[in-house]
Amino acid sequence: MIRLVGAGARPDTELTVSDQFWTLPNLITVLRFLGIPLFVFYISGDRYGSAFLTLVVVGCTDWIDGYLARRLNQVSTTGQWLDPVADRLALIIVAATFVVDGMAPVWLILSIAVPDAILIINSLLLFRGNPDLPVSYIGKVRTALLLLGAPLLLLGRVDGYDYQWLASAGSVVLALGCIGHVVAAAGYLRAARRKYRSQHGHVPAGTGTGHAP
């Protein structure tokens, strides 16, 4: 069975983190950035088939760059922040595009954007930047659910695939991903508080979360 989380890691190899930017995994992550405006362009022109293929490719790169980073031992400091930023940007823009196009309700983007905004604001208050928290297992699963549910929902708009069960399946998977997003955010909240306490001994009043990776 193919491992979806942590795939590519070699038991006999200790991963090292480099300062290089131009690694193969980072180039794939950059392609993910470029795929988002292309996706929006296709949706705006009602080219749902092309938008679906673009979204599938964008979703696959999230797994591929991590796999190659571990397999080729090309983990980098740039990739450690670039990859989650690409994930967040992709999820928020795709959700916003679905809402604007009428494919999804407003709660989809609110459930993604609001927790992220709270986490970012509070991480700035607590750490003046990124608290450098490890990505949780729930966080990885919720990203996979969101990146799977979005193409399923979109596929229902493609000619020849406009089946109600596809749209229903996409909505269910997206809903599970959104629930996972809130749960993961709560987990990062607790982790950030614990880390701040260990560094400073208390958490300032009025703060409650850290920045989710």
Phi, psi and omega per residue, in radians:
M1 nan 2.337 -3.122
I2 -1.323 2.274 3.074
R3 -1.332 2.242 3.129
L4 -1.607 -0.514 3.130
V5 -1.884 2.130 -3.135
G6 1.358 0.286 -3.128
A7 -1.139 2.572 3.107
G8 1.700 -0.292 -3.125
A9 -1.208 2.399 3.112
R10 -1.803 2.144 -3.093
P11 -1.020 -0.519 -3.074
D12 -1.644 0.127 -3.097
T13 -2.166 2.234 3.086
E14 -1.562 2.128 -3.108
L15 -1.235 2.400 3.067
T16 -2.020 2.549 -3.132
V17 -1.778 2.126 -3.099
S18 -1.824 2.953 3.094
D19 -1.713 0.145 -3.107
Q20 -1.270 2.523 3.052
F21 -1.720 -0.798 -3.034
W22 -1.435 1.194 3.006
T23 -1.837 2.789 -3.139
L24 -1.047 -0.779 3.103
P25 -1.042 -0.708 -3.134
N26 -1.176 -0.632 3.088
L27 -1.102 -0.673 3.111
I28 -1.169 -0.663 3.086
T29 -1.114 -0.690 3.089
V30 -1.085 -0.669 3.088
L31 -1.071 -0.595 3.095
R32 -1.099 -0.720 3.068
F33 -1.019 -0.781 -3.095
L34 -1.209 -0.459 -3.130
G35 -1.261 -0.414 -3.087
I36 -1.171 -0.904 3.093
P37 -1.091 -0.525 3.089
L38 -1.150 -0.713 3.090
F39 -1.050 -0.822 -3.141
V40 -1.084 -0.693 3.121
F41 -1.051 -0.778 -3.131
Y42 -1.159 -0.714 3.136
I43 -1.114 -0.742 -3.120
S44 -1.100 -0.427 3.112
G45 -1.743 0.220 -3.133
D46 1.004 0.504 3.086
R47 -1.664 1.280 -2.978
Y48 -1.205 -0.547 3.104
G49 -1.114 -0.812 3.110
S50 -1.154 -0.661 3.112
A51 -1.117 -0.682 3.121
F52 -1.093 -0.841 -3.138
L53 -1.084 -0.700 3.120
T54 -1.096 -0.746 -3.131
L55 -1.156 -0.647 3.091
V56 -1.097 -0.781 3.126
V57 -1.096 -0.784 3.125
V58 -1.034 -0.773 3.129
G59 -1.124 -0.697 -3.136
C60 -1.135 -0.615 -3.116
T61 -1.103 -0.453 3.124
D62 -1.115 -0.597 3.111
W63 -1.489 -0.683 -3.043
I64 -1.146 -0.769 -3.094
D65 -1.143 -0.648 3.085
G66 -1.177 -0.708 3.113
Y67 -1.062 -0.846 -3.104
L68 -1.170 -0.628 3.129
A69 -1.057 -0.718 3.131
R70 -1.368 -0.702 -3.080
R71 -1.177 -0.711 -3.095
L72 -1.650 0.037 -3.083
N73 0.943 0.889 3.138
Q74 -2.086 0.669 3.039
V75 -1.216 2.306 -3.092
S76 -2.313 2.743 3.087
T77 -1.098 -0.624 3.101
T78 -1.121 -0.797 -3.125
G79 -1.111 -0.537 -3.103
Q80 -1.169 -0.479 3.059
W81 -1.812 -0.501 -3.099
L82 -1.198 -0.705 -3.094
D83 -1.102 -0.891 3.108
P84 -1.137 -0.569 3.081
V85 -1.119 -0.742 3.104
A86 -1.087 -0.699 3.103
D87 -1.054 -0.883 -3.087
R88 -1.088 -0.802 -3.109
L89 -1.084 -0.764 -3.139
A90 -1.089 -0.820 -3.087
L91 -1.109 -0.774 -3.094
I92 -1.182 -0.777 -3.119
I93 -1.190 -0.713 3.106
V94 -1.101 -0.780 3.127
A95 -1.077 -0.774 3.132
A96 -1.092 -0.695 3.133
T97 -1.133 -0.722 3.104
F98 -1.089 -0.733 -3.127
V99 -1.149 -0.815 -3.127
V100 -1.095 -0.657 -3.108
D101 -1.398 -0.117 3.107
G102 1.493 0.192 -3.133
M103 -1.454 -0.366 -3.061
A104 -2.499 2.683 3.125
P105 -1.314 2.913 -3.082
V106 -1.096 -0.511 -3.090
W107 -1.055 -0.404 -3.127
L108 -1.072 -0.900 -3.117
I109 -1.289 -0.571 3.138
L110 -1.134 -0.694 -3.110
S111 -1.215 -0.325 3.107
I112 -1.682 -0.844 -3.021
A113 -1.288 -0.705 -3.077
V114 -1.119 -0.871 3.092
P115 -1.041 -0.692 3.128
D116 -1.110 -0.727 -3.137
A117 -1.117 -0.728 3.123
I118 -1.115 -0.750 -3.118
L119 -1.125 -0.744 -3.127
I120 -1.145 -0.801 -3.127
I121 -1.061 -0.792 -3.093
N122 -1.282 -0.504 3.070
S123 -1.169 -0.604 3.079
L124 -1.170 -0.636 3.125
L125 -1.230 -0.710 -3.076
L126 -1.438 -0.749 -2.975
F127 -2.086 -0.053 -3.051
R128 1.014 0.483 -3.129
G129 2.779 -2.705 -3.111
N130 -1.318 2.169 3.115
P131 -1.314 -0.037 3.089
D132 1.009 0.965 3.099
L133 -1.589 2.488 3.095
P134 -1.206 2.588 3.107
V135 -1.221 2.262 -3.123
S136 -1.402 2.836 3.099
Y137 -1.107 -0.711 3.106
I138 -1.082 -0.679 3.115
G139 -1.074 -0.690 3.123
K140 -1.207 -0.709 -3.140
V141 -1.161 -0.732 -3.131
R142 -1.130 -0.630 3.090
T143 -1.121 -0.733 3.116
A144 -1.090 -0.724 3.131
L145 -1.126 -0.749 -3.139
L146 -1.151 -0.705 -3.126
L147 -1.307 -0.301 3.053
L148 -1.552 -0.732 -3.093
G149 -1.166 -0.647 -3.105
A150 -1.078 -0.864 3.096
P151 -1.110 -0.609 3.108
L152 -1.085 -0.778 3.127
L153 -1.127 -0.699 -3.123
L154 -1.212 -0.588 -3.103
L155 -1.050 -0.495 3.118
G156 -1.146 -0.246 3.101
R157 -1.649 -0.139 -3.108
V158 -1.437 2.336 3.137
D159 -0.983 2.274 3.139
G160 1.614 -0.197 3.138
Y161 -2.181 0.309 -3.071
D162 -1.420 1.087 3.099
Y163 -1.669 2.461 -3.117
Q164 -1.114 -0.597 -3.088
W165 -1.184 -0.479 3.082
L166 -1.182 -0.792 3.111
A167 -1.099 -0.703 3.135
S168 -1.144 -0.746 3.126
A169 -1.111 -0.741 3.110
G170 -1.076 -0.723 -3.139
S171 -1.126 -0.725 -3.138
V172 -1.138 -0.802 -3.131
V173 -1.118 -0.722 3.101
L174 -1.107 -0.719 3.119
A175 -1.080 -0.743 3.091
L176 -1.098 -0.687 3.105
G177 -1.120 -0.685 3.124
C178 -1.172 -0.700 3.064
I179 -1.072 -0.770 3.104
G180 -1.083 -0.590 3.129
H181 -1.122 -0.754 3.126
V182 -1.173 -0.732 3.126
V183 -1.111 -0.756 3.121
A184 -1.105 -0.697 3.116
A185 -1.071 -0.719 3.103
A186 -1.109 -0.652 3.106
G187 -1.141 -0.724 3.093
Y188 -1.163 -0.567 3.066
L189 -1.019 -0.898 -3.128
R190 -1.115 -0.728 -3.124
A191 -1.117 -0.690 3.132
A192 -1.152 -0.715 3.122
R193 -1.113 -0.744 3.124
R194 -1.097 -0.741 -3.116
K195 -1.157 -0.702 -3.140
Y196 -1.144 -0.744 3.115
R197 -1.043 -0.719 -3.121
S198 -1.146 -0.465 -3.121
Q199 -1.595 -0.573 -3.011
H200 -2.196 -0.216 3.071
G201 1.557 -0.158 3.111
H202 -2.807 2.916 3.069
V203 -1.993 2.184 -3.119
P204 -1.010 2.531 3.099
A205 -1.080 2.471 3.097
G206 1.576 -0.001 3.087
T207 -2.048 2.697 -3.097
G208 -2.680 -0.126 -3.086
T209 -2.439 3.012 3.024
G210 -2.193 3.074 -3.098
H211 -1.397 2.123 3.129
A212 -1.296 2.321 3.130
P213 -1.270 nan nan
